[in-house]
């Protein structure tokens, strides 16, 4: 199973970065491949993505979430088999390190080739840059969820 790990430092407090990240339905504003996300419950989301011209839909279950620290998930149904975690590390009063780790199972020749060529790493890196630009240009989050989900 391929693994993607990418990190970026953002110039906002950890609470701002984390709070924005918990607004899953807002992901299309900075994640290029995400068409829409529907938050069904505190722990269940339904994703529609478009990757390489192909549309996919899947459910993701939040398996662990701790305010200003981490959000972990795994896919529970649909076209994509993956799991991941995003962590938030305070570097200073107004700087946060965001790290994304995704383990996924490519299906089909095109996805396997893309994984081998590092297209998945490039996509996550680009999305993190988009997140950085988005949150730094605003300076504040649009809201957030501070609940706790235990593994």
C-alpha positions in Angstrom: 0.0 0.0 0.0 1.6 3.3 -1.0 2.1 6.0 1.6 2.2 9.7 1.2 3.6 12.0 3.9 3.8 15.7 3.3 4.4 18.6 5.7 3.9 22.4 5.4 4.4 25.3 7.9 1.6 27.8 8.0 1.8 31.3 9.5 -1.3 31.0 11.7 -1.8 29.8 15.3 -2.4 26.0 15.7 -6.0 26.6 16.7 -6.7 28.5 13.5 -5.2 25.8 11.2 -6.9 23.0 13.1 -10.3 24.7 13.2 -10.3 25.4 9.5 -9.2 21.8 8.7 -12.2 20.5 10.7 -14.6 22.2 8.3 -14.7 19.3 5.9 -17.4 20.8 3.7 -15.1 23.7 2.9 -12.3 21.5 1.5 -13.2 22.2 -2.1 -11.9 25.7 -1.5 -8.3 24.4 -1.3 -8.2 20.7 -2.3 -8.2 20.7 -6.1 -9.6 17.2 -6.6 -12.4 17.5 -4.1 -15.8 18.3 -5.7 -17.8 18.2 -2.5 -18.0 16.7 1.0 -21.1 16.1 3.0 -20.8 15.9 6.7 -23.4 13.3 7.6 -22.6 12.9 11.4 -19.7 14.0 13.6 -17.7 11.1 12.4 -19.1 10.3 8.9 -18.4 12.2 5.7 -19.3 11.5 2.0 -16.7 12.6 -0.5 -17.0 13.3 -4.2 -13.7 13.7 -5.9 -12.4 14.0 -9.5 -8.9 12.6 -10.1 -7.4 12.3 -13.5 -10.8 13.0 -15.1 -12.5 10.2 -13.2 -15.2 10.9 -10.6 -15.2 8.8 -7.5 -17.4 8.8 -4.4 -16.6 7.3 -1.0 -17.4 7.5 2.7 -14.8 8.4 5.2 -15.1 7.6 8.9 -13.3 9.9 11.4 -11.6 7.4 13.7 -9.8 9.8 16.0 -10.0 13.5 16.5 -8.4 15.7 19.2 -8.7 19.5 19.2 -5.6 21.3 17.9 -3.7 18.0 17.6 -5.0 15.5 15.0 -7.7 14.1 12.8 -7.5 10.5 11.6 -9.9 8.7 9.2 -10.4 5.7 7.0 -12.6 5.1 4.0 -15.6 2.9 4.7 -17.2 2.5 1.4 -17.1 3.5 -2.3 -14.4 3.6 -4.9 -11.4 4.4 -2.8 -9.5 2.4 -0.2 -7.4 4.6 2.0 -6.7 5.8 5.6 -4.9 8.9 6.9 -4.1 11.3 9.6 -3.4 15.0 9.7 -1.5 16.4 12.7 -1.0 20.0 13.9 2.2 21.0 15.7 2.6 24.4 17.4 5.9 26.0 16.2 5.3 29.3 17.8 2.4 31.6 18.8 1.5 32.2 15.1 3.1 29.3 13.3 1.9 25.7 12.8 3.3 22.6 11.1 0.7 20.6 9.3 1.6 17.0 8.4 -0.6 14.8 6.3 -0.1 11.0 6.0 -2.2 8.9 3.7 -2.0 5.2 3.0 -4.0 4.2 0.0 -4.5 1.3 -2.4 -4.3 2.3 -6.1 -6.7 0.4 -8.4 -6.1 0.0 -12.1 -3.1 0.6 -14.2 -3.4 4.4 -14.3 -3.5 4.8 -10.4 -0.6 2.3 -10.0 1.5 4.2 -12.5 0.6 7.5 -11.0 1.6 6.2 -7.5 4.9 4.9 -8.9 5.7 8.3 -10.5 4.8 10.2 -7.3 1.7 11.9 -8.6 0.0 11.3 -5.3 2.8 13.0 -3.3 2.7 15.9 -5.7 -1.1 16.3 -5.3 -1.0 16.3 -1.5 1.9 18.8 -1.5 0.0 21.1 -3.9 -3.1 20.8 -1.7 -1.1 21.7 1.4 0.2 24.8 -0.4 -3.3 25.7 -1.4 -4.3 25.3 2.3 -1.4 27.5 3.4 -2.4 30.3 0.9 -6.1 30.0 1.9 -5.6 30.2 5.7 -2.8 32.7 5.6 -4.7 35.1 3.3 -7.7 35.0 5.7 -5.7 34.9 9.0 -8.8 33.4 10.7 -10.7 30.3 10.4 -14.3 30.2 9.1 -15.4 28.1 12.1 -14.4 24.8 13.5 -15.4 21.7 15.5 -13.6 21.2 18.8 -15.2 17.8 19.7 -13.2 14.7 20.5 -13.3 11.3 18.9 -11.5 8.5 20.6 -9.7 5.7 18.6 
